[in-house]
């Protein structure tokens, strides 16, 4: 650990790398951990040899001294035709999503993950909102039970455009579940800028006792596009200061899933930016906008 916050990087931003190489590159740069998206190219949760693969990845992470959180937002893992489908609000095929999430909990337990992150998904066309809500609450309750049995911390992520897209929606869902300790919050900094009415630091301070996982990138108001630091609208020193003020000790993981074409360069620039944004004194942040 090189400072008051621990920085990670999402493997969905290294889609063209083998997982062993992702681990080696991020450890070599000085990252503290990785946000591991379960997907076919890195760690496939449906691999017939999953247990051996998990042991191997776990050994690599331990040797590199990298912490890990598990992400479950792979685009086409469950359906090669439809992105992020089926969801927890899908009357048809929902069990496939639940199966993935239970597998993610198992992988998280085996790897000693700090959190397993997931979201609601969008509501399929023609599905009444009342039914979608019932399916979502029931599905989340099932995942919470699996997590409690495995001793795993869940982080639920509000995602723009999905059924639960903001912090108010997360609170409503959490209350519907009975506010279980295992049902924490994955707070995406960019999403706060995109959707929330309050400034990003206030979103952090207001969620202090819920946050178990943090994703970070730049973003603009009203536009759900994950941007490199310095190319959006977020003022990062106050954001990182707010995380320090609430005593957040988990990973703060860069999420740039459309930047795999230049993953090592982007990861290096991102870490330099975040470290500088955390530094005390006047902030002169490094430029991160580069032509492709």
Protein Blocks (a to p, Z undefined) as FASTA:
>chain_A
ZZfbdcdddfklmmmbcfklmmmmmmmnopabdcddddfklmcckbfklmmmmmmmmmmm
mmnopacdddfkbfklmomkbghiacfklmghplmmmmmmmmmmmmmmmnopabdcddeb
padehiafklmmmmmmmmmmmmmmmmmmnopacdddddehiablcfklmmmmmmmnoppa
klccdddfklmmmmmmbdfklmmmmmmmmpgbdcdddddehiacdddehiambdfklmmm
mmmmnopabdcddddfklmmmmmmmmmmmmmmmmmmmpgcjdddddfbdcZZ
